[in-house]
Amino acid sequence: MSFLSLKFALFVVAGLIAFHLAPGRFRRHILLALSYAFYISASALYALLLFGSTLAAYVAARLIEKSPGEDRKLRVTVATVTILGLVLAGFKSAGWLVEIVRALWGTGGSDAALLIIIPLGLSFYLFKLVGYILDVYWTNVPAEHDFVSFALYVAFFPQMVCGPIQRAGDFLPQLETLGQPDPAEMTAGLRRILFGLFKKFAIADPLAGLVTGMYSDPSAYSSLELLLGTYCFALQLYADFSGITDIALGLGKLFGLKGPENFRMPFFATDIQDFWRRWHISLSSWLADYLFTPLRMALRNFGEIGLALALFINMVAIGLWHGATWAFVAFGAINGVYMVVSVLTTKKRKAFFRDRPHLSRMRAVAGPLLTLHLIAFALIFFRAGELSQAFEYIEHLVPVDATGGIALFRLDWAQLGLSPLKFLVILGCAVCMEGSHWVSLQPNWRARFLEAPRPLRWGLYYASILVLAVLGSLDTQKFIYAQF
């Protein structure tokens, strides 16, 4: 059931009516029923996997809490995390399994392997469960005794498709006071949903056709066009992913539940470290707490080499989280190299710019530009899906010579499938998007907007809806992160 379908809209409306009419003590049950109904609409079979994983983690956490000895607690923790990790790895490695089966049994065998479909939201809810188990073991949170509350934490439907990955210590306490949502919060939720739809229909989807065409046949495009496509995909991915995050957070507010922010203007990051503090925050912070920190402690005696290794493994894990393919490994490894270089040179860079204040002022502009270029290059591997496709794209991206009669710096708008005017409108929408993000991060400006005259605020809402109607398409693209 797509977030962008009429069926989903009716589902949410019916759920809201049932939720708001029900007595407070039954609202958790209604939300859990809605969440499983949503998941079953995608796959009844994989709903059993969701329930089984939830039940296993619930029982394991209770055992960890009750176990008198440290050894038994550790054994239960390791066994549970290993099982959950194997489930994730088994589905994520489907791409590699296909290649192995093809090599061993030929085309006929590969058809069976291709039937392995990653369950909806698998990466997101398994990371929730692993984090919860480790938090219980480390006594960061108590084991949840109410199974309905715990099952709702795992399966809460707005966060199921694309996250964010909310921690149990943040979500579960909200259920204890779950009552009638504040009207102001519900209004904020609707505003957030509209903003997410704006990002999707006005920015991400109009760029999707251009990007898809380039990655399907890079040889048909000039180097300049491919360079434009590289940055267009970075913008498409950002608008698409942050857009569905906005929708998820807005839906949560309608039911009185707050989720964690997942983006904070990442393309204004001053360096790679800052970028990963701003991009997919719930994943990068999760890995920092549950993977990088333990690795760093284990390798602390190896000095900078241990730090570099921990950083590199952490970034490769980010790549593998998206899928067990060599292209995603390359995406993670490239970011790993970026991160190692950035971290190990931090002190020297600070000292260099401290002694050169005139260059330090330039750094405020040069830093984000350099970071954007580095991330855009790494995202070629993210988008390509296969190493060969990524290398083909890069080969035609570098203006070494003109092959196939295509001018290196040709910019054919008909070939790109966009008119110059529409492209400028998309860029204008992107500027409005980032302007809105900036306002939301400034308490004073945000308060001014909320206190502005109603005609002004509603004029902006209607203008956004008009842009959606003009730029939107019935041929809606799936959210990119729904595949993870």
C-alpha positions in Angstrom: 0.0 0.0 0.0 1.9 3.0 -1.3 2.0 6.2 0.9 1.0 8.1 -2.3 -2.1 6.0 -3.1 -5.8 6.9 -2.6 -6.1 3.5 -0.8 -3.5 4.6 1.8 -5.2 8.0 2.3 -8.5 6.3 3.0 -6.7 3.8 5.3 -5.2 6.7 7.3 -8.5 8.5 7.6 -10.3 5.4 8.8 -7.5 4.7 11.2 -7.6 8.3 12.6 -11.3 8.1 13.1 -11.0 4.8 15.0 -8.1 6.1 17.0 -9.7 9.3 18.1 -13.0 7.8 18.9 -11.5 5.0 21.0 -10.9 5.2 24.7 -7.3 6.0 25.6 -6.5 2.5 26.9 -7.4 1.0 23.5 -5.4 3.3 21.3 -2.2 1.3 21.4 -4.2 -1.8 20.3 -5.8 0.2 17.4 -2.4 1.5 16.3 -0.9 -2.0 16.4 -3.9 -3.4 14.4 -3.5 -0.7 11.8 0.3 -1.3 11.6 -0.2 -5.0 11.0 -3.0 -4.4 8.5 -0.7 -2.1 6.6 2.1 -4.7 6.6 -0.2 -7.6 5.7 -1.4 -5.6 2.7 2.2 -5.8 1.4 2.8 -9.5 2.4 1.0 -11.7 4.8 3.9 -14.2 4.8 6.5 -11.6 5.7 4.1 -10.3 8.4 4.8 -13.6 10.1 8.5 -12.8 9.9 7.9 -9.4 11.5 5.8 -11.0 14.3 8.4 -13.8 14.9 11.3 -11.4 15.1 9.3 -9.1 17.5 8.4 -12.1 19.7 12.0 -13.4 19.8 13.4 -10.0 20.7 10.7 -9.5 23.4 11.4 -12.9 25.0 15.2 -12.4 24.7 15.0 -9.0 26.4 13.0 -10.4 29.3 15.5 -13.2 29.7 18.4 -10.7 29.7 16.7 -8.7 32.4 15.9 -11.7 34.6 19.2 -13.6 34.1 21.2 -13.5 37.4 24.6 -14.1 35.8 26.5 -11.9 33.4 27.5 -14.9 31.3 24.0 -15.9 30.6 23.0 -12.4 29.8 25.8 -12.1 27.3 25.0 -15.5 25.7 21.3 -14.5 25.2 22.3 -11.2 23.8 24.9 -12.6 21.4 22.5 -15.4 20.2 19.6 -13.0 19.6 21.7 -10.3 17.8 23.3 -13.1 15.7 20.0 -14.6 14.7 18.6 -11.2 13.8 21.7 -10.3 11.9 21.6 -13.6 9.9 18.0 -12.9 8.9 19.0 -9.4 7.6 22.2 -10.7 5.9 20.2 -13.6 4.3 17.8 -11.3 2.6 20.3 -8.6 1.8 22.7 -11.0 0.2 20.0 -12.1 -2.4 22.0 -10.3 -5.1 25.1 -12.2 -4.4 23.1 -15.4 -4.1 21.7 -14.8 -7.6 25.2 -14.5 -9.0 26.4 -17.7 -7.3 23.3 -19.7 -8.5 23.8 -18.4 -12.0 27.4 -19.5 -12.0 26.5 -23.0 -10.6 23.2 -23.8 -12.2 22.8 -21.4 -15.1 19.8 -19.2 -16.0 17.1 -21.6 -14.8 18.5 -21.7 -11.3 18.8 -17.9 -11.2 15.0 -17.5 -11.7 14.5 -19.2 -8.3 17.0 -17.0 -6.6 15.4 -13.9 -8.1 12.2 -14.8 -6.2 13.9 -13.7 -3.0 12.3 -10.3 -2.2 13.4 -8.2 0.7 10.5 -7.9 3.1 9.1 -4.4 3.6 11.1 -2.3 6.0 13.3 -5.3 7.0 16.5 -3.2 7.5 14.6 -0.6 9.6 12.8 -2.9 12.0 15.7 -5.3 12.5 18.0 -2.5 13.4 15.3 -1.3 15.9 15.3 -4.8 17.4 19.1 -5.2 17.6 19.5 -1.7 19.1 16.8 -2.6 21.7 18.5 -5.8 22.7 21.8 -4.1 23.1 20.3 -1.3 25.1 18.6 -3.8 27.4 21.9 -5.6 27.9 23.8 -2.4 28.5 20.9 -1.3 30.9 20.3 1.8 28.8 16.6 0.9 28.8 14.5 -1.6 30.8 13.0 -4.6 29.1 9.4 -3.7 27.9 6.9 -6.0 29.7 3.9 -4.9 27.7 4.0 -6.9 24.4 1.4 -4.7 22.7 3.6 -1.6 23.3 6.7 -3.4 22.2 5.1 -4.8 19.0 3.8 -1.3 18.2 7.3 0.1 18.6 8.6 -2.4 16.1 5.8 -2.2 13.5 4.5 1.4 13.8 3.4 1.8 10.2 4.5 5.3 9.3 8.1 4.3 10.1 7.9 0.9 8.5 8.6 1.8 4.8 11.6 4.1 5.2 12.2 4.7 8.9 13.5 6.7 10.6 15.1 4.2 13.0 13.6 5.3 16.3 15.2 4.1 19.6 13.0 2.2 22.0 13.9 4.7 24.8 12.4 7.5 22.7 9.3 5.7 21.5 8.0 3.5 24.3 7.7 6.3 27.0 5.4 8.2 24.6 2.9 5.2 24.7 2.6 5.6 28.5 0.9 9.0 28.0 -0.7 8.4 24.6 -3.9 10.4 24.7 -5.9 12.8 22.5 -3.3 14.4 20.2 -2.9 18.2 20.5 -4.7 20.0 17.6 -1.6 22.1 17.1 0.5 19.0 16.7 -2.0 17.5 14.3 -1.8 20.7 12.2 2.0 20.5 12.3 1.7 16.9 11.1 -0.5 17.8 8.2 1.9 20.6 7.3 4.8 18.2 7.4 3.0 15.7 5.2 2.3 18.5 2.6 6.0 19.4 2.7 7.0 15.8 2.1 4.6 15.5 -0.9 6.0 18.8 -2.2 9.5 17.4 -2.2 8.4 14.2 -3.9 6.2 15.6 -6.6 7.9 19.0 -7.3 11.6 17.9 -7.1 12.3 14.1 -6.8 9.9 12.7 -9.4 10.5 15.3 -12.2 14.3 14.5 -11.9 13.7 10.8 -11.9 13.3 10.4 -15.7 16.4 12.4 -16.5 18.5 10.3 -14.0 17.1 6.9 -15.1 17.8 7.7 -18.8 21.4 8.6 -18.1 22.1 5.5 -16.0 20.4 3.2 -18.5 22.7 4.3 -21.4 25.5 6.7 -20.4 27.0 6.5 -23.9 24.0 8.5 -25.3 24.9 11.5 -23.2 27.6 14.1 -23.2 30.0 14.6 -20.3 28.3 17.8 -19.4 24.9 16.1 -19.4 26.2 13.3 -17.2 27.8 15.8 -14.8 24.4 17.5 -14.5 22.8 14.0 -14.0 25.3 13.3 -11.1 24.1 16.3 -9.2 20.5 15.8 -10.2 20.5 12.3 -8.6 22.0 13.7 -5.4 19.1 16.2 -5.3 16.5 13.6 -6.3 17.7 11.2 -3.5 17.7 13.9 -0.9 14.2 15.2 -1.8 12.8 11.7 -2.2 14.2 10.3 1.1 13.7 13.4 3.2 10.2 13.7 1.6 9.0 10.3 2.8 10.6 11.0 6.2 8.5 14.1 6.4 5.4 12.1 5.6 6.3 9.5 8.2 6.9 12.1 10.9 3.7 14.0 10.0 1.6 10.8 10.1 3.1 10.0 13.5 2.0 13.5 14.8 -1.5 12.8 13.7 -1.5 9.9 16.2 0.2 11.8 18.9 3.7 10.2 18.4 6.9 12.1 17.7 9.7 10.6 15.6 13.4 11.6 15.3 14.6 14.0 12.7 16.6 12.3 9.9 18.1 15.2 7.9 19.5 18.6 8.8 20.5 20.4 5.5 23.2 17.8 4.6 24.4 19.6 1.5 25.5 22.5 3.6 27.9 20.3 5.6 31.4 21.7 6.0 33.1 18.3 5.6 32.4 14.6 5.4 32.1 14.1 9.1 29.5 16.9 9.3 27.6 15.4 6.3 27.1 12.1 8.0 25.9 13.9 11.1 23.3 15.6 8.9 22.3 12.8 6.5 20.2 9.8 7.5 20.8 10.7 11.1 19.0 7.8 12.6 21.1 5.3 10.7 24.5 7.0 11.1 23.9 7.6 14.8 22.7 4.0 15.3 25.9 2.7 13.7 28.0 5.1 15.7 26.5 3.8 19.0 26.2 0.1 18.2 29.1 -0.6 15.8 31.7 2.2 15.6 32.0 2.8 19.4 32.5 -0.9 20.3 34.9 -1.3 17.5 36.8 1.8 18.5 37.1 0.6 22.1 38.2 -2.9 20.9 40.9 -1.3 18.7 41.9 1.6 20.9 45.4 0.1 21.6 46.2 0.4 17.9 46.1 4.2 17.9 45.3 5.9 14.6 45.3 2.7 12.7 42.6 1.3 15.0 40.6 4.5 14.6 40.9 4.4 10.8 39.9 0.7 10.7 36.9 1.3 12.9 35.8 4.3 10.7 36.3 2.3 7.5 34.3 -0.7 8.7 31.5 1.6 10.0 31.1 3.2 6.6 31.3 -0.1 4.7 28.5 -1.3 7.0 26.4 1.8 5.9 26.9 0.6 2.3 26.0 -3.0 3.1 22.9 -1.9 5.0 21.5 -0.8 1.6 22.3 -4.1 0.0 24.9 -6.8 -0.3 26.2 -5.8 -3.7 29.6 -4.7 -4.8 28.3 -1.3 -5.8 27.0 -0.6 -2.3 30.3 -2.0 -0.9 32.1 0.5 -3.1 29.8 3.3 -2.0 30.6 2.5 1.6 34.3 2.1 1.0 34.6 5.4 -0.8 32.9 7.2 2.1 35.1 5.2 4.4 38.2 6.6 2.7 36.7 10.1 2.9 35.9 9.7 6.6 39.4 8.3 7.5 41.1 11.2 5.7 38.8 13.8 7.2 39.1 12.5 10.8 42.9 12.0 10.8 43.5 15.4 9.3 41.0 17.3 11.5 43.6 18.8 14.0 46.0 19.8 11.2 43.3 21.5 9.2 42.0 23.4 12.2 45.5 24.6 13.0 46.1 25.6 9.4 43.0 27.7 9.1 43.3 29.1 12.6 46.6 30.8 11.5 45.1 32.0 8.2 41.8 33.7 9.0 41.3 35.0 5.4 41.3 31.4 4.2 39.1 30.4 7.0 36.4 32.7 5.7 36.6 31.1 2.3 36.4 27.7 3.9 32.7 28.4 4.8 31.9 28.3 1.1 34.6 25.9 -0.2 33.9 23.2 2.5 30.3 22.6 1.5 31.1 22.7 -2.2 33.9 20.2 -1.9 31.8 17.9 0.3 28.9 18.1 -2.2 31.2 17.0 -5.1 32.7 14.1 -3.1 29.2 12.8 -2.0 27.8 13.2 -5.5 30.7 11.1 -6.9 30.1 8.4 -4.3 26.4 8.3 -5.1 27.2 7.2 -8.7 27.9 3.7 -7.2 24.8 4.0 -5.0 22.6 4.7 -8.1 24.2 2.4 -10.5 23.5 -0.8 -8.6 26.3 -2.7 -10.3 30.0 -1.9 -10.5 30.2 -2.2 -14.3 27.4 0.3 -14.7 29.0 2.7 -12.3 32.4 2.5 -14.2 30.6 2.9 -17.5 29.0 6.1 -16.2 32.3 7.5 -14.9 34.0 6.6 -18.2 31.6 8.7 -20.2 31.5 11.4 -17.5 35.2 12.2 -17.8 35.6 14.3 -20.9 38.6 12.5 -22.4 37.5 12.4 -26.0 34.3 12.7 -28.0 33.0 9.2 -28.9 30.0 8.4 -31.0 29.8 11.9 -32.4 28.6 13.4 -29.2 30.0 16.8 -28.3 31.6 16.6 -24.8 29.8 19.8 -23.6 26.5 19.3 -25.4 23.4 20.2 -23.4 20.4 18.8 -25.3 17.3 19.5 -23.2 15.2 17.3 -25.5 17.6 14.4 -24.8 17.3 15.1 -21.1 13.5 15.1 -21.2 13.2 18.4 -19.5 12.7 22.0 -20.8 15.0 24.7 -19.5 12.0 26.4 -17.9 10.8 23.2 -16.0 14.4 22.6 -14.8 14.6 26.1 -13.5 11.2 25.6 -11.7 12.6 22.4 -10.1 15.7 24.3 -8.9 13.4 27.0 -7.6 11.5 24.4 -5.6 14.7 23.1 -4.3 15.7 26.5 -3.1 12.3 26.9 -1.4 12.8 23.4 0.2 16.1 24.4 1.7 14.8 27.8 2.7 12.0 26.0 4.6 14.5 23.8 6.2 16.6 26.8 7.3 13.5 28.5 8.8 12.5 25.3 10.7 16.0 25.3 12.3 15.7 28.9 13.5 13.3 29.1 16.5 12.6 32.8 15.9 11.8 32.5 12.3 9.7 29.4 12.9 7.7 31.3 15.5 7.3 34.2 13.1 5.9 31.9 10.5 3.4 30.3 12.9 2.3 33.7 14.1 1.9 35.1 10.6 -1.6 36.1 9.4 -3.7 33.1 8.4 -4.2 34.3 4.8 -0.4 34.3 4.3 0.2 30.9 5.7 -2.7 29.3 3.9 -1.6 31.1 0.7 1.7 29.3 1.0 -0.1 26.0 1.5 -2.4 26.5 -1.5 0.6 27.5 -3.6 2.4 24.3 -2.6 -0.7 22.3 -3.7 -0.8 24.2 -7.0 2.8 23.3 -7.6 2.1 19.7 -6.9 -0.8 19.7 -9.3 1.3 21.3 -12.1 4.6 19.3 -11.6 3.1 16.1 -10.2 2.4 13.1 -12.4 0.0 10.2 -12.2 3.0 8.0 -13.1 4.4 8.4 -9.5 7.8 7.0 -8.9 8.3 4.6 -5.9 10.2 6.0 -3.0 13.9 5.1 -3.5 14.4 3.9 0.1 11.3 1.7 0.0 13.6 -1.0 -1.5 15.8 -1.1 1.6 
